[in-house]
Amino acid sequence: MTTARLRISPELRMFLPASRRHEWHEVTPDNTSTLGHYVESVGVPLTEVGPMLVDGRGVLPSYQLVPGDVVDVHPVPRPQQLPEEPRFLLDVHLGTLARRLRLLGIDAAYHNDMDDPALVVQANEERRVLLTQDRGLLRRRALWLGAYVRGSAPADQLRDLLERFSPPLLPWTRCTACNGELVPVTKDEIEPLLEAGTRRSYDAYGRCANCGQVYWHGAHSGHLEQIVQSARTWANSAVYR
């Protein structure tokens, strides 16, 4: 026998080419390439891979395959344990998700004009998990940690992220525009910035310590509160699953 076999978990087959979304994949060990290389060569980013077992024994991505090996490739367990408090960086296509994370008080950096190399640099320097739907970006060797965001609708993306990382939620504590922290302010402090109708209707305000944006529970708070309540439900289900 000159080949080894990879058995790809059903949860990971979405990353395989449409014509090859089957359970078993044969590869030919060359005494140089690692198991991680072979897993990525069939289409699965290593950021999405959890335990890998050879004959029931856990191995690392650096493991050297030998002919006859049978490898079970499983997804990252949920909730995924991070080495530090969850902090995220989102690529240019996930702006709505970034704002929803900030609404929930989750540290979510986002730029609408940053290219892939710059994203990797920031993620590494600030120890942020890079969130993306770009599989090529997740395969960059320099990236310390990334995650593929499942779903096309922002609500589905948010649920996927909360279930995967189970970050603590602190709604209404971050600026949705810049990710800065909100601090309470009195109406008198920001009265010159308010329109007459707002001054009459609301008494509780917060201001971003970074950009100065002023916040209050206004006409859109019902929709935003619905997002918050759904997020709390999803987060609780992830914790107790």
N, C-alpha and C positions, 0 to 999 in steps of 0.2 A: 504494500500500500504506500502510495506517495502523497496522499492528500490528507488533510484534516477537515473536520466538519464543524460548522457553526450552526447552532440552533437559535434562531432569533425569536425572542418573545413576541407575542401578538401585539403588545403595546408599542413595539419599536418598528413594526413592519411598515408603518406610514412613511418612514424615511427611505424605504427601498424604492427603486424604480418600479413603475406600475407593472411592468412585465415580469418583475422578479420578486413580487411580494409573497414569497413562499417561506416555509419554516426552515428548511435546510439549505445551507450554502457550502459548497466545497471550495477550499483554498489549498494552494500548494506551498507548504513551508519552504523557505529558501535559506534558512540558517542565519538570516540577517534581520528580516522584518519582524516587528513585534506583533503580538495579538491585537493591540490597539490599532495598528496599521491595517490589519486585515478586516477588523470590524468597520473601520471608516471606509475601507475600499469597497465594501458592499453597499455603503450609503448611510450608515448610522453614525452621527456625531458622538464622540466620546462623552460630551457633556450630558448626554441623555442616557448613558449606560451606567447601571449599578453593578450588582454582583456578577462576576463571570466565573463559571465553575467548570473545571476539567475533571471529569469523573467524580463529581461531587466535592472537589477541593477548590476553594477560592484562590484565584490567581489575579495578579495585577495586569494592567495594560502592557507592561514591559515584558510580560511572559513570552518566551520563545516557543512557538508551536513546534511540535514534532509530528511526523506522519502518524496517522491513527488517532490523534487527539479528537475528542468530541467536546465541544465547548457550548455550554448553555449561557446565552447572553440575555441578562435581565435588565429591566429599566431601573432608573434611580428610584429608590424607595420614597414614598410620600408619607408625611412631610419630610422633605430633604433637610438634613442637618447641615448647617453652615458653620464655619469656624469662627464667625464673628456675627454681630448684630446685622440683620438683613439690610443691605443698602443696594440700590439698583441703579443701572444706567441703561436707558432705552435707546434703540436706534431710531433713525429719522422717520420710520414708518409707524411708530407706536406712540404718537403724540397724545391721542385720546386716552390710551391706557395710562400714560404718565400722569395726566391730570387727575384721573380717578384714583391712582395710588396716592397722590398728594392730598386729595380730598380725605383720604383715610388716615392721613398722618404718616404715611410711609415715605421714607427718604428715597426719592426717585429723580435722578438727574436726567435731563433731556435737552438736546440741541437739535434744531431742525436743519442744520447745515454742516454737520460733522461727518467726515469720511471715515471709512473703516479703520485705517491705521490709527487715527486720532482717538476713536472710540476705545480701541484696545489699550492705548496708552493711559487714557483716563481711568478705565476700569481697573487696570493694574495699580496705578498710583494711588487711587482712592479706595482700593479693595471693594469695588462694587461688582455685583453680578451683572454681566452684560445680557440684557434681554433682547431677543431678536427672532425673526422668522427667516433669517438668512443663514442657511446651513453652512455655506462657505465661510462666513464670518466665525461661526462656532468652531470650525476646524483650524483656525489660526493657532499655530503652535505657541505663540507668545502669550495668548490669552490665559489669565490665571483661572477664571471661572465664568461660565456662561450658561444660558438656558434657552431652549427653544420655547416660544410662546405658542400654545395651541389655540386655535379658534380664529375666525375672521371678524366676528362682532366684538366690540369692546367689552361687553358684559361677559362673553365666553372667555375672553382673554384674561379678564380680571379673576374670574372664578378659577381658571387654570393656575394662575400664579398664586392665589391664596391657598389653594389646596396643595400646591407643590412645596411652598416655603413656610406657610403658616406664620407670616410676620405679625407682630403685635399691631393692633389697630388703635389709633389715637385720632379719631375724626375731628375735623375742623381745627387742626393745629398747624397746618402748613399752607403756604401760599400756592394756589394751583397754577399761578403764572410762572413763578421762579423757583419754587421748592424751599423758600425761606421759611423760618418758623414764625408763627403768628403770636403776637403779644396783645393782651387786653389793653384797650384804651378807652377813656371816657369820651362821651359825646362832645364835651367842651374842647378836648384836645384836637379833634379832627373836624369840628363844626364848619370851618371855612371850606372844607372839601366836599361837603354834603349839599345835595339839593334840598329845597324846602320840604318836599314831600317825604324824603327819607328822614330828615330831622324830626318831623312830626310823628312818623310811624314806627321808628325803631330806637331802642335805647342801648342795646348791647353791640359792641363793635370790637374788631380786632384789626391790627395793622401788621403787615409783614416787616420784620426787623431788617430784611435785606433790601427790598425794593420800595417799601413804603405803601404798597397797595392796601386799601382799606376794605374790610369785609364786614358784612352783616347778613342776617337771615332775611333775604328778600323774596322777590317774586318767584325765583327759581329754587328756593330751598326745599320745596316739596319733592321735586324730581331728584335733587341731590340727596335728600334724606332717604329716599327709596333706594338709591345706590348704596348708601351706608348700611341700611338695614339688611339688604340682600348680602352685602359683604360680610356682615357679622354672622349671618346664618351659614354662609359657606365656610367661613373661618372656623366656626364651632364644629361643623361636620368634619372638617379636616383634622382637627385636634383629637376628636373622639372616635375617629374611624378605626 
